Amino acid sequence: MKKRFMFSLSLIVLFAFTLTAQEPGDFTGSLLWRVTGDDLKNPSYIFGTHHLLGAELMYEVPGLKEAFKTTEQIIGELNLEDTAALQEKIMQAVMLTEDESYKNLLSEEEYLRLDAGLKQLFGAGANQLKTMKPGFIGTQLAIILYMQMNPTFNPATFEGIDSYLQKAARENNKAFLGLETIEDQINVLLNSDSQLKQMQSLLCSIESINFAAEMTKILTAGYRAGNLQKMYTDSFKNEKDPCVQFTISSKDVLLKNRNDKWIEKLPALMKEKSSLIAVGALHLAGADGILYQLHKKGYQVTAVK
């Protein structure tokens, strides 16, 4: 009888585990996620941001205002408080050396194609932009495309949701922490690939600008719907992407490696203080995403809707 009872109990436990086990694709459908369990006294929250959307998200994302109000500290990708120092470091980091010039690394035919594309998009050709790393110019493409979609968008006066949350934290006497330094982000965005690969990727992006524009619309719509899994698939597993070879090779540098470092820090930070963790939405999705990784560590990660 005892053996039968123990056997039945093991089946119940196994059945319960089967019901609660989640797969990476289950973590979608919301931009805000509640983290409980393990050794946390109070819930923490994970919020997927969109770097080109601003304070309006505080009112549009269900539960975000309450999550901000009830948590003790805000955690973001980067501490943006000293903007002057950040800008100085970025401007130093984006400069190319003489031997890294566009003409030295590209064939004449590639250079002419890149020059024509840059003039069309930026109003300045390769000769005018020759001092800037192509990886930096590539990051500006997203802003150009977003401006074309939203004519009233002004990057000079825009305050993104990431910056807004930091400002609100200071105004409400909440602690704010950055998961990375500006040097970390510079290395990821500007130094992780060779300048040649950056130039080839930039050329591919410029010559596929119509596809990129369409994807900007699709990803923004996916974001507003909280469809993290679709955003992830469209960004990194899109067979229609003309530049997919560059996209795939950059995934680990842009997402996985950074997520893994953040996951090492987050449990202790959440245990110390209840936290609202605001990072780019693509960091939340997939098997390497921070939601699934926290789930694997034993936390209960549930969507706030």
Secondary structure, 3 states (H helix, E strand, C coil): CHHHHHHHHHHHHHHHHHHHCCCHHHCCCCCEEEEECCCCCCCEEEEEECCCCECCHHHHCCCHHHHHHHCCEEEEEECCCCHHHHHHHHHHHCECCHHHCHHHHCCHHHHHHHHHHHHHHHCCCCCCCCCECHHHHHHHHHHHHHHHHCCCCCCCCCCEHHHHHHHHHHHCCCEEEEEECHHHHHHHHHHCCCHHHHHHHHHHHHHCHHHHHHHHHHHHHHHHCCCHHHHHHHHHCCCCCCCHHHHHHHHHHHHHHHHHHHHHHHHHHHHHCCEEEEEEHHHCCCCCCHHHHHHHCCCEEEECC
